[in-house]
Amino acid sequence: ERRAALVALTRKYGDTIDEVLAWSERSASRLLELGNTDERITELSDRRDRIRAQLGEVAAALSAERGKAARRLGTVVTAELTTLAMPHATVTVAVSQTEQQDGLPVAGRTLRFGAWGVDDVELLLAANRGAEPRPLGKGASGGELSRVMLAVEVALAATNPVPTFVFDEVDAG
């Protein structure tokens, strides 16, 4: 009877008696942890709140740096478009956030967040003087889109040089 009980234990909790005893110790320890659930819930809630506050600070700093980089990129891409037969075009890199009720608290606002941070980034093109900047996908013709993408590639290549660019169907502009 005892031998049958030991065999049943080893089948379920480990290959050897030592493994069964180790499982028993881990389980007893885990049971004690679960016995203090109210304290543990409070502890974990406090920890979550501290981490969210830190994450909010980091998100605000990242967003500020992203805004600076967006302005620099817009300026460089706009200058590059001049050499691509679009002398009056301007590119703006818009950085925005979306409010979300259960989001991350950042600088007095509650924002949607994810692995990318709290920012939404969009390229806007004003193809002519006085034109309203519009999202690339909605306001650019095929030729304008090709030129803007080339300008973006050239601008970004300055930060991480690429030895060769290959383009398909390059137009006259």
Steps between C-alpha positions, in 0.01 A plus 500: 500500500782735591698407192191567281462845660868581427466385139188718458686800643800454272276469195324826581764725665846381393709209384665441838405530867740797529313681220167426672636641828633811320158550340343468842726771644434737207127440532502566875689825444259605224203418724638734766535776238142448390382514860600867520302604193372832636850612592637372171230678300578827680873450447458424130259791449747741660781361286287534185421862586869582554597337172222681311616834645859427392377388159303824466816704571700300246218531244492879544877522448485270195213701354694827543806354327283351228349846440847655461608225261176543301567871449859430387386224262229724352755776436752265336237325283356836390848620399558176309172545308638823354763296316229261380305763299257580783637840611180619669411176678529458875494184703390507861548206733202520734531342844173468689348303784157349552314534829374172643308459824696198625829613343830612646514818711747734327546864599143541624338310212399136464636370169474187289832315507671193368841362417561808281431746784214750518554675166338467161732621223379607157665661196306795359564661160413847376595466131465872420527834677192571706370144476379330817727218612325168440592142589722351230257221424214743442655805333799391293499388139708200402790716382489718812488193719806355322693824547405534865602143568832559321555814708423306819741223396777751427438685828506179702806370314695787655453337840568144383676504160393251237751445216246453218138591433303313234186663360238357271324720243679824581303782338634812324477712816 
